[in-house]
Amino acid sequence: MVKTRYWPLLLPLLMLLALPALAKPQRIIALAPHITELLFAVGAGEQVVAVSDYSDYPLAAQALPRIASYASINLEAVLALQPDLVIAWRSGNPAADITRLQQLGIKVAFSDPLTLDDIGAELRLIGQLSGYPEQGEQQALQFEQQLAQLRQQYQHKTPVTAFFAMGTAPLTTIANRAWPQQILQLCAVNNPFASAKGDYPQVGIEQVIQAQPDVIIQPVAEKVLADFSYWRPFSALPAVKKNQYLSVNADFIYRTTPRTLLGITQLCQGVDAYR
């Protein structure tokens, strides 16, 4: 028999054990493409009832209704779907719309990966939120192990100077904390605009010529052929002289999901051909 003096210590534990397990959410809305992808990655795809624009992976996500864009969330559509969980992108969804959802009694959780290492943490978080903690942990460990292997593989590579062309009208690149910049660093790619003002600065072609990149990297949508014709007139660029262009899958590069590993591999191996 448990002695009386121990009851004050045991009672809170017994009460906690007696509580029912948190119900697994059955109707989840994902407000960003990377959130949709993470939910499917941990096995919660069947619980997702709506997504944001551009949530096109995996294939099953394409059949779900779109209720949000980068600019706004369709609040009426969200309420009509009666979700028991909305997962929002803290730095990507309109703050006013998120606040309104919370005021209306909708449970909102947040995803906001900022570094490559955050993807593992996000997989664990999404696994916990959706009721698949074991799968989230498994996916996170797998991602972290592969990321560590890639870092080890490229940490002593000879650097290559490259220009990352987000767009040419206007001419836009990446810098500082931009997501693709972290991938360039991992692949031992020297970005001459890495410390420019802002994360996605606009630059002039004269600045690019002055930087003398050996490779021009251009992200493109899947199944879209990269068009490097913009660069052909600028023969002063070593990349143009040597015809050293590299196209990479934009979704792999821009989305903070396990497929980021595919983007890292694609970019690193592509640059390897020009070292």
PLY file of the C-alpha trace (Angstrom):
ply
format ascii 1.0
element vertex 275
property float x
property float y
property float z
element edge 274
property int vertex1
property int vertex2
end_header
0.00 0.00 0.00
1.20 3.49 -0.85
1.88 5.52 2.27
-0.35 8.52 2.89
2.50 11.03 2.76
3.17 10.15 -0.91
-0.33 10.96 -2.14
0.33 14.70 -2.69
3.12 13.71 -5.09
1.28 10.90 -6.85
-2.10 12.53 -7.29
-1.11 15.01 -10.06
0.57 12.21 -12.00
-2.46 9.94 -11.68
-4.72 12.74 -12.83
-2.50 13.37 -15.87
-2.54 9.67 -16.78
-6.31 9.61 -16.50
-6.74 12.38 -19.09
-7.77 11.22 -22.57
-5.17 11.49 -25.32
-5.40 14.59 -27.45
-7.70 13.90 -30.36
-5.99 13.62 -33.72
-7.20 16.51 -35.90
-9.40 15.22 -38.71
-9.82 18.39 -40.78
-6.57 20.26 -41.38
-6.07 23.28 -43.61
-2.56 24.03 -44.88
-1.89 27.68 -45.75
1.37 27.24 -47.69
2.73 24.73 -50.21
5.56 23.64 -47.92
3.06 22.94 -45.12
0.96 20.79 -47.43
4.04 18.84 -48.42
5.16 18.37 -44.81
1.73 17.07 -43.80
1.79 14.46 -46.52
5.39 13.58 -45.65
4.44 12.59 -42.09
1.39 10.61 -43.25
-1.37 13.13 -42.51
-2.43 13.70 -46.10
-5.89 12.18 -45.68
-6.69 14.72 -42.95
-5.98 17.72 -45.18
-9.21 19.28 -46.46
-7.89 22.45 -48.14
-4.62 24.04 -49.17
-3.14 27.24 -50.56
-2.35 28.16 -54.14
0.60 26.30 -55.69
0.18 23.31 -53.37
0.85 20.85 -56.14
2.89 18.15 -54.40
2.24 15.36 -53.86
-0.21 14.63 -56.67
-3.08 14.04 -54.22
-2.80 17.66 -53.06
-3.79 18.93 -56.49
-7.37 17.70 -55.99
-7.90 19.72 -52.79
-9.69 23.10 -52.76
-7.56 26.26 -52.71
-8.58 28.73 -50.05
-5.52 30.99 -49.72
-2.91 32.86 -51.69
0.17 34.80 -50.66
-1.95 37.95 -50.51
-5.07 36.76 -48.69
-7.00 33.94 -47.05
-10.61 33.22 -47.97
-12.01 33.36 -44.46
-15.53 32.33 -45.47
-14.19 29.22 -47.21
-12.13 28.32 -44.16
-15.13 28.62 -41.84
-17.32 26.59 -44.20
-14.84 23.70 -44.07
-15.03 23.61 -40.25
-11.35 22.76 -39.67
-10.14 21.58 -36.30
-6.63 22.80 -37.15
-5.21 25.44 -39.50
-1.45 25.48 -40.00
-0.24 28.88 -41.16
3.05 30.19 -42.50
4.06 32.81 -39.95
6.18 34.91 -42.29
4.17 34.21 -45.43
0.44 34.54 -44.66
-1.28 37.89 -44.01
-1.12 38.53 -40.26
-4.51 40.28 -40.21
-6.25 37.25 -41.72
-4.58 34.88 -39.26
-5.62 37.08 -36.34
-9.20 37.09 -37.61
-9.24 33.28 -37.80
-8.07 33.10 -34.21
-10.72 35.61 -33.15
-13.33 33.39 -34.79
-12.23 30.48 -32.62
-10.20 28.58 -35.20
-7.20 26.71 -33.80
-4.10 28.00 -35.61
-0.59 26.62 -35.42
2.44 28.07 -37.16
5.21 26.83 -39.40
8.16 29.09 -40.22
11.35 27.29 -41.24
14.20 29.73 -41.79
17.26 27.48 -42.07
18.05 24.10 -43.59
18.23 22.62 -40.10
14.72 23.87 -39.36
13.23 21.33 -41.77
13.91 18.50 -39.34
12.30 20.47 -36.53
9.32 21.27 -38.77
8.79 17.58 -39.58
8.68 16.83 -35.85
6.30 19.74 -35.23
3.94 18.79 -38.05
4.03 15.17 -36.88
3.02 16.23 -33.36
0.31 18.60 -34.54
-1.27 16.10 -36.93
-1.12 13.09 -34.63
1.84 11.32 -36.26
4.77 11.98 -33.89
6.58 8.73 -34.70
6.42 9.33 -38.45
7.51 12.94 -37.94
10.51 11.83 -35.92
11.44 9.20 -38.48
11.23 11.64 -41.38
13.21 14.23 -39.42
16.04 11.84 -38.60
16.24 10.69 -42.20
16.39 14.28 -43.44
19.03 15.29 -40.89
21.25 12.33 -41.68
21.16 13.02 -45.42
21.76 16.74 -44.88
24.79 15.98 -42.70
26.17 13.68 -45.40
25.82 16.38 -48.04
27.54 18.93 -45.82
30.42 16.58 -45.19
30.72 15.78 -48.88
30.98 19.43 -49.96
32.74 21.13 -47.05
36.17 20.97 -48.71
35.17 21.48 -52.35
36.92 24.16 -54.41
34.59 27.19 -54.49
33.01 28.28 -57.77
31.67 31.79 -58.38
28.13 31.77 -59.72
25.27 34.16 -60.34
21.88 32.91 -59.13
19.28 34.39 -61.48
15.88 34.48 -59.84
14.64 36.57 -62.72
15.89 38.74 -65.57
13.10 41.32 -65.84
14.15 42.87 -63.55
17.49 41.17 -62.93
17.09 39.71 -59.45
19.30 37.50 -57.32
19.64 36.23 -53.74
21.62 37.38 -50.71
21.97 37.23 -46.93
19.24 35.04 -45.40
17.51 34.05 -48.64
16.71 30.35 -48.62
18.70 29.44 -51.78
21.74 31.27 -50.41
22.08 28.58 -47.74
22.12 25.95 -50.48
24.82 27.84 -52.40
26.96 27.94 -49.27
26.55 24.22 -48.68
27.57 23.48 -52.28
30.70 25.68 -51.99
29.34 28.25 -54.43
30.58 31.80 -54.06
27.76 34.31 -54.52
29.29 37.75 -55.27
26.06 39.38 -54.07
25.74 37.42 -50.83
26.05 40.56 -48.68
23.99 42.89 -50.87
21.19 44.93 -49.32
18.09 42.79 -48.77
17.57 39.08 -49.28
16.41 39.34 -52.91
18.23 42.34 -54.41
17.84 43.73 -57.89
21.18 44.25 -59.62
22.43 45.74 -62.88
24.01 43.71 -65.64
27.15 45.84 -65.23
27.45 44.57 -61.65
27.12 40.98 -62.82
29.80 41.49 -65.48
32.08 43.00 -62.87
31.55 39.94 -60.63
32.70 37.61 -63.46
30.67 34.51 -62.53
31.86 31.19 -63.93
28.35 29.71 -63.81
24.84 31.11 -64.20
22.23 29.23 -62.15
18.59 29.59 -63.07
15.67 27.91 -61.24
12.80 26.76 -63.44
9.47 25.04 -62.89
9.34 21.31 -63.33
9.14 20.17 -66.97
10.01 23.69 -68.15
13.07 24.11 -70.35
15.37 26.84 -69.06
15.84 29.80 -71.39
19.32 31.33 -71.15
18.96 33.54 -74.21
19.04 36.69 -72.04
22.71 36.03 -71.32
23.99 35.34 -74.83
24.88 38.98 -75.70
27.10 39.32 -72.62
30.19 37.51 -73.81
32.29 39.34 -71.21
30.90 36.90 -68.67
33.06 33.78 -68.19
29.87 31.72 -67.83
28.72 32.87 -71.27
32.12 32.39 -72.88
32.31 28.83 -71.59
28.58 28.11 -72.03
28.35 27.18 -68.35
24.68 27.35 -67.42
22.81 25.34 -64.82
19.04 24.99 -64.45
17.62 23.63 -61.20
14.12 22.62 -60.12
12.54 25.70 -58.52
10.33 23.70 -56.16
13.32 21.76 -54.85
15.23 24.99 -54.27
12.51 27.29 -52.91
10.31 25.01 -50.78
11.36 24.13 -47.24
10.55 20.41 -47.34
12.40 17.08 -47.50
12.66 17.59 -51.26
15.16 20.35 -50.48
17.69 17.51 -50.37
16.96 16.87 -54.05
17.56 20.54 -54.79
20.87 20.54 -52.90
22.01 17.41 -54.72
20.95 18.77 -58.10
22.68 22.11 -57.59
25.86 20.70 -56.05
26.30 18.05 -58.72
25.54 20.55 -61.46
28.19 22.94 -60.18
30.68 20.07 -59.80
30.82 19.82 -63.59
32.32 23.33 -63.71
34.84 23.20 -60.84
0 1
1 2
2 3
3 4
4 5
5 6
6 7
7 8
8 9
9 10
10 11
11 12
12 13
13 14
14 15
15 16
16 17
17 18
18 19
19 20
20 21
21 22
22 23
23 24
24 25
25 26
26 27
27 28
28 29
29 30
30 31
31 32
32 33
33 34
34 35
35 36
36 37
37 38
38 39
39 40
40 41
41 42
42 43
43 44
44 45
45 46
46 47
47 48
48 49
49 50
50 51
51 52
52 53
53 54
54 55
55 56
56 57
57 58
58 59
59 60
60 61
61 62
62 63
63 64
64 65
65 66
66 67
67 68
68 69
69 70
70 71
71 72
72 73
73 74
74 75
75 76
76 77
77 78
78 79
79 80
80 81
81 82
82 83
83 84
84 85
85 86
86 87
87 88
88 89
89 90
90 91
91 92
92 93
93 94
94 95
95 96
96 97
97 98
98 99
99 100
100 101
101 102
102 103
103 104
104 105
105 106
106 107
107 108
108 109
109 110
110 111
111 112
112 113
113 114
114 115
115 116
116 117
117 118
118 119
119 120
120 121
121 122
122 123
123 124
124 125
125 126
126 127
127 128
128 129
129 130
130 131
131 132
132 133
133 134
134 135
135 136
136 137
137 138
138 139
139 140
140 141
141 142
142 143
143 144
144 145
145 146
146 147
147 148
148 149
149 150
150 151
151 152
152 153
153 154
154 155
155 156
156 157
157 158
158 159
159 160
160 161
161 162
162 163
163 164
164 165
165 166
166 167
167 168
168 169
169 170
170 171
171 172
172 173
173 174
174 175
175 176
176 177
177 178
178 179
179 180
180 181
181 182
182 183
183 184
184 185
185 186
186 187
187 188
188 189
189 190
190 191
191 192
192 193
193 194
194 195
195 196
196 197
197 198
198 199
199 200
200 201
201 202
202 203
203 204
204 205
205 206
206 207
207 208
208 209
209 210
210 211
211 212
212 213
213 214
214 215
215 216
216 217
217 218
218 219
219 220
220 221
221 222
222 223
223 224
224 225
225 226
226 227
227 228
228 229
229 230
230 231
231 232
232 233
233 234
234 235
235 236
236 237
237 238
238 239
239 240
240 241
241 242
242 243
243 244
244 245
245 246
246 247
247 248
248 249
249 250
250 251
251 252
252 253
253 254
254 255
255 256
256 257
257 258
258 259
259 260
260 261
261 262
262 263
263 264
264 265
265 266
266 267
267 268
268 269
269 270
270 271
271 272
272 273
273 274
